[in-house]
């Protein structure tokens, strides 16, 4: 009986934790016909011509470090090595922006905090942070991969650890869509064969 209660308690805690996780929507585009197996190295490309558009990001000395660190880790997990010379296969750069969005409710209905019989939800304005990561073929200068994520920022204000977690999660979810390089595929095959 105690074991069953413990299992139920752990299951309830896991369900509660899962309900609290906010998934960041991501999307990506891969240049058709690109053979990612031939890429081995990457380097940071020239800074994006578009500046970081929000004072909170621009004035945060840790934002860029957190973002660069997360991108470096994920690219290395995908089998790429950071180039130590001027010769590199890929160039990476990003753009981060904060814009105002307007949310229009899709259905009219009663609202939990609404008082009265004539309650209708109205439009609500919120700040959305968007992160775009571009991976460019250094030889052809063509974007071979672009990934992006967008998330509401209201729950992140004045919370640097949460910003770091969200940046790390967004970068991971974007770059897990990047195809594995040949080195990463061979490493994964070797791990599967090893007893």
PyMOL commands that set and color helices and strands:
alter all, ss='L'
color gray80, all
select helices_A, chain A and resi 2-20+36-38+55-58+61-77+154-156+160-175+182-193
alter helices_A, ss='H'
color red, helices_A
select strands_A, chain A and resi 25-30+41-44+81-82+90-103+124-137+143-152
alter strands_A, ss='S'
color yellow, strands_A
deselect
rebuild
show_as cartoon
